[in-house]
Amino acid sequence: MTPAIADSLFESSAAQRVREALGERDDVWIVGGALRDAALGRPVVDLDLATAGDPSEMAKAIAEVAGDHAFELSAEFGTWRAISRGESWHVDVTRLRGETVEADLLQRDFTVNSMALPLGAAADEPIDPAGGLADLGRGMLRATSPGGFSADPLRILRAARLAADLGFAVADQTAAPARSSAARAGEPAGERQLSELRLLISGPDPIGGLAVLDALGGTAGVLPEVSDLRGVEQNPNHHLDVHGHTIEVLRRLLELEGDLGRAAGERADDLRALLDEPLGDGFSRGRALRLGALLHDVGKPATRDDSRAYVTFIGHDHVGAEIVGSFAQRMRASRALDAYLRGVTLHHLRLGFLAGERPLAPRRVHEYLRATEPVSADVTLLTVADRLSARGEGPIASPEMVQAHLDLAREML
C-alpha cells in the first residue's frame, strides 16, 4: 500500500516542484490531506509540508521553481504559501508544532490527516502515530485527540465537511466531544469558518455535510440563521417547514446543476459557463448560488404572520437580504460574495410574481432583468429550484403553475 501512496504523491505536479526546489531533505515532511487522498486513490493537487527548518525560505524556493510567488499565510502558525497559478496548485509550509514530527502529528485534527511521509524517502512507511491508515480502511473519521475540539472549535465544522467529502462515519468517541464543544462552534474567525463552509457547500455531498453538522450540534453556532428556520410552519403551498424546504431547495438546485437544460433549454452551456466564473473568497458563482439557496429564506422567521387564515411572510426577501448581509459581515466575506448573496436573496420572489402574467410584455421582461442585474441568470435558476421544492396543496404548487414558472424561467434565461 505504501509504495502506491508515495507514487501517487510524487506524481503530482506540486510534489515534483517541491522536490525540484528542496531536494530530498530530511527535515521536511509531506503531511495531512495529501497522504490521505493518495491512500484513497484520489487526485493529489495541493500539499502541506511540515518542517524543522525555515518555512519562508522553503516557500520562496518552491515559488521560484513554479514561476510564481510566496507569501506568509499565518504568522501565528508560522505558515507560508507558495502558489502556481499556471498549474493550479499551492503548497503550504509550516513549522513543526512540537520537537518531532510525531509530536506535530498528534496535535492535528483527525487521524486520517495525522500522517507524514519524509520528502526524501518515497518508499518508506508513512509515519502514522494515530492509526490514520487503519481508519481510512474502516471509513472512519476519528479525532486525533478528544481535546481537539475544545482547542479549536472549527474542527466541528471540518468534521462535518470531511465526513461528507469522504463518505466516512464519525466515530462515537469523536462525536461526543464535538457535541460537548458545539456551543463554541461559532467562535473561530469568520474567514476560517467561511473557508470550511465553502469546502462543505462545494463538495460532493453538501446536504450530507449539513446533516453531520446538525448531528454534532454545530449548526446553531456556525449557521444560526439556518438553525432558526426549524419549526417555522408555512402555508398550504408548502409541505415542509422553512428548514425542510430550504434543504429541499438546495437538493433541487444540485439536481439542476446536472441537468441545466431543464431550466435553460438550449442556453444550458452558456449558463454553465456563467456559473463556473470565479466570484470571490474561492467561490465560483455556482458554488455561491448553493450557499444562496441555503440562505434565501432566512427572513421568514421574522416576517411570519398567522393572524389571518393564510400564513404569510411579507417582506421576507428584504429582511432576508439584511440578515444575509450580517452573515457576510460575520464571515468577513468579500464585497463580491456579500453583494451576490444579498442579491439572490432580495430577488428570489420576483419571477414567481410574473408567472401568472405570461406572455410577458417586453417592458416587463426588461424591468425584471434590470432589477435583478447582475444576478439575473443565477437568481432565475434559484427560483426554479425553489418552485420545484413547493409541493403543497396550495394554488402556487399546482402542476400548471409549476410548469408556467419553469417555462417563464427558460424564456427569461
N, C-alpha and C positions, 0 to 999 in steps of 0.2 A: 504493500500500500504506500509506503514512504517514498520509493522512487517515483511513483506516479504523481504524488504531491509535489515533489521537487521539480519534476519535469514540467508539470503544468505551471508552476510558479515561474520558472526561469524561461518558459516560452513566451511569457508576457512581455510586451514592449517596455513597460515600466521597469521590470526586473532586469532586463538586458541593459537598459540605460544606467541603472543603479550600479550594476557590476562594471560597466564600462567606466563609470565615474569614480567608483570607490575601490575597485578590485575585489579580491576575496579577503576582506578584512575580518579579523577575529573579534572585533569589538562592536560589530553591527549584527543585528538580528532582524529578520522579517517576522512580524508578529501580527496577531489579530485576524481580521476578516479574510485576508488574502489566503492564509493557510486553510481556514475553514472552507472557503469556496473551492480551493484546489482539491481538498479532500473530498468534496461533494461532486467534483466534476463540473463545477460551474466556471464560467469565464473569470479570469483574474484581470482586473483593469488597474485599479489603484492599489498602492502599497502603503503600509505603515511600517516604519523602521524604529527600533529602539537601539540606543547606542550609549556606550560609556564615554564616547568622545564628544566633539563639539557639533551639535545639530545644525547650527547656522553654516559652519564651514562645509558640512556634507551636503546640505540642501543646495547651497550655491554651486557646488561642484556638479551635482546632478542636473541642475537647471542649465548650467553651461553646456553640458553634453547634449541636453534636449533642445538647446537653442532658444530657451525661454528665460524665465526669471524665478527667483525665490523670494519669500517674504516671511516675516515672523507671524505665525498664526495664533500663538498663545504664549505670552510672557509667563503666565502663571505656571503652565505645564512645560515650559521650555520646548515648544514645538515650532518647527519651521516647515514650510511647504514649498516644494518645487513643482512647477507645473509644466506641462507640454500641451499647449492648446492644439497644435497641429495633430497630435496623436491622441488627444482627449483623455489624458490621464494625469493624476497628480501623485506625489509621494510626500507623506508626512514623516518628518524625522523628529523624534522626541528623546529627551534624556531618560535614561533608566530611572524608574521610580523604585529605588532600592539599591543595595550594593551589588546584587547579582541579577541576572535575567530571570532566574526562578522567582526571586522576591518581587520583581516587577510584575511577572505574570499572575502571581497570586493576589495582586491588587486590582486586576482587571475585572470587567463586569460579569461575563459569563464564561463557563468552562470552554465552550466552543470557540471563544475568542482569546483564550488564555494559553496559546501555543506559540512556539517560536522555532525558527529554523535559522541557523547561522548563515550569514551571507556567503561565507567561504566553504560551505560543506553541503553541497546539493544532495548527496545521497545519505546523509546522516539521519538518524531518527529524530523527529521533532522533539523539542523539549516540551513536555506535557505534564506539568506537576499536578494539574487539577483533574485530569482524566477527560479532556475535551474530545479526543478521538473516540473514546468509548461512548460518550454522549451523542456524538454525531451518528454513530452506528445505531443508537437507540431512538434517534429522532427526538431528543430531549433537550430542552433549554433549562439549564441549571445555573444558578448564581455561583460564582466562584467563592464568594463569601456571603453568609447570611446578613452580615452587616453592611453589605454593599449598597443597599437601597437607602439606608439612613445616611451613609456617607455622600451619596449622590442620588437624590430622588429622580433625576432624569432617567435613571435606569428602569423605572417603572414604564415609562413611555417607550423606551428602547426595547424592553422585553416584549411589549405588545407588537412592536414593529418587526422584530426579528422572528417571533413565533409565527406571524403571518407570512413573512417573506420566505422562511424556510419550511413552513408547514410542520413545525415542531409543536409538541405539547410542552406546557410549562410545568416543571416538576412541582409536586406538592410542597416540598421543602423550600422552594423558591417563591411560590405564590403566597405563602403565609407571611413571610417578612415583607414582601411587596405590599400586601394589604395593610400591614401594620404601619407602613410609611406613606400610605396613599394620601393622607391629608396634606402631605408636603409636596405632592406631585407638581404643583404649580409654582414652586419656589425657584427653580433654576432660571437663569437668564432667558429672556424671551427669545433671543436669536437661537439659543440652543434648543429650546422647545420647538421653534418653527422648523429648524433643520430636521429634527426627528419626525415631526408631523409631515414634512414634505416627503421624506422617505417612506413613511407609512402610507400616505394617501397616493403616492406614485407607485407603490409596489403592486405585486400581482394579486393581492387579496386585501384591499383596504377595509372592506366590511369585516373580514375576519380579524384584522388588527384592531379595529374599534371594539369588537366584541371582547377581545382579550383585555383591552384597556378597561372596559366595563368590569370584567371579571376580577381584575386586580384592584378595582376601586379607584382608578386614576382619572376617570372622565371628569368628575366634578372639579378636580384641581386643574387639569390641563384645558378642558373644554367645558367650562361651566355653562356657557351659552347653549351647548347641545344637551347637557345634562338637564337643564331646566325645561326642556321640551317634553320630558316624560310626564305622562298622565294628563297632558293638555288635550282634552277631547275636542273633536271637530264637529262640523255639521254633516248632514247625510251624504254630501258629495264624497266623503272620505270614509274608508273602512278601518282606518288606523288612527291612533293618537298622533300628535305632531312629531314625536320622536320616531315612531314606527314609520310614519310617512316619509320623514327625512331620509332614513336609511333606505327605504324603497326607492326614493328619487335617485339616490346615489347608485343603487343597484341597476336601475333602468338606464342611467347615464353610462354606466360601464357596458351594458349591453349595446347601447347605441354606438359606442366607440368602435365596436366590432362590426357594425352594420350602419355606417353613416349614410348609406344610400336611402335608408328608410326615412331619414329626416331631410336629407339634402338632394335626393334624386341624382341627377347627372352631375351635380356640383360637389359630389362627395369627396373627390380628390382635392378640390380646392379647399374644402372645409378642413380636411385632414392636414393639409399644408399649413393652414392658419393655426390650427390647434397645436401644431408642432413648433410654432415660433417661440423662442425664449421670451420670458416676460420679466422676471426678477426674482431674486432670492433663490435661484436654482430651479424655479418653476417654469415649465412651458405654459402656454395659455391653456392647453387641455388639462394639465395636471392642476392648474389653479382653478379650473372650472369644477373639478372634482371637489376641491375644498369649498368652492362657492355653493355647490349642491348641498354640502353638509351644513352650511350656514344660512342658506337663503330664507328660511322661515324663523330665524331666531327672534324676530319681532312679534311673533304670535302670542307668547305668554302675556306680554304687557298690554296687548290690544284686544284680548279675548273679551267678548261681550255676549252674555247669555240672558240678557234682560228681556229679550223678545223670544219668540218661538224658534227662531233660527239663529244659531251661533254664528257670530261674525268676528272678523279680525281686521276691521277697517283701519287702514294706515300702517299695517304691519310691514309693508315694503319700506316706507320712510323710517319708521322706528328701527327696523332691522338694519338698514344701512348705517344708522348711527351706532348701533351695537357692534356691527362688523368693523366700523372704524375704530372703536375702542379695543376690539380684539386685535386688530392690526397694530395699534399703538403698543399694546401689551407685549406683542410678539416682536416688536421693533422691526416690523416689516418695511420693505422699501415702499416708496411712494407709488411705484408702478403696481405692486401687488395690492396695496391698500385701495387704490382707485379702482382696480379691476374687481375686487371682491365687493366693494360698495356698489359698483355699477351693476353687476349681475343681480345683486340683492334688490336694489332700488327698482330695477326694470323687469323683474321676473313675472309680473302680473300683466304687463301691457298687451302682449299678444293675445292672451286669453280674452281680454275685453273686446278685441276686434273680431274674434272668430265668428260672432253672430252677424257681422256686417258684410260677410263675403257676398259678392265680389267687392273688394275694396276699391274705392276711387283712388286714382294716383296721388291725390293730395294726402290721403290717409296713410298711404304707403310711405311717402316721403316724411310725414310727421313722425312715424314710428322710427324710421332709420335715423333721422336727425336726433330724436330724443335719446335713442339708445347708443349712439356713437360714443366711444369706439368699441363697444362690446356687443354690437348688434347681432352678429352671427353667433357668438358664444351664448348670449342670453336666449336667443331663439332656440338653440339646441337644448338649453336647460329647461325651457318651457315644455318641450316635447317630453322630456323625462318626467317633468312634474305632472303633466296631464295624464301620461300613461300610468302614473302611480295612484291616481284618484279613482278607486274602483268601488265607490259607494253607490247608493241608490238615488242620489240627487240628480237634477237635470244636467248639470255640467259634466257628470260622469257617464252620461248615456253614450252608447257606441256612436251615435250620429254626431254628437258634439266632439267626442274624442277624434273622430275621423276628420271633422271640419277643422279642428285645430292642427292636426298633422298636415292636412292639405295646405292650410294657410302658411304654416312654418316652411314647408317646401317652397312655396311660391316666394316667400319673403327672403329665404336664403338665395 
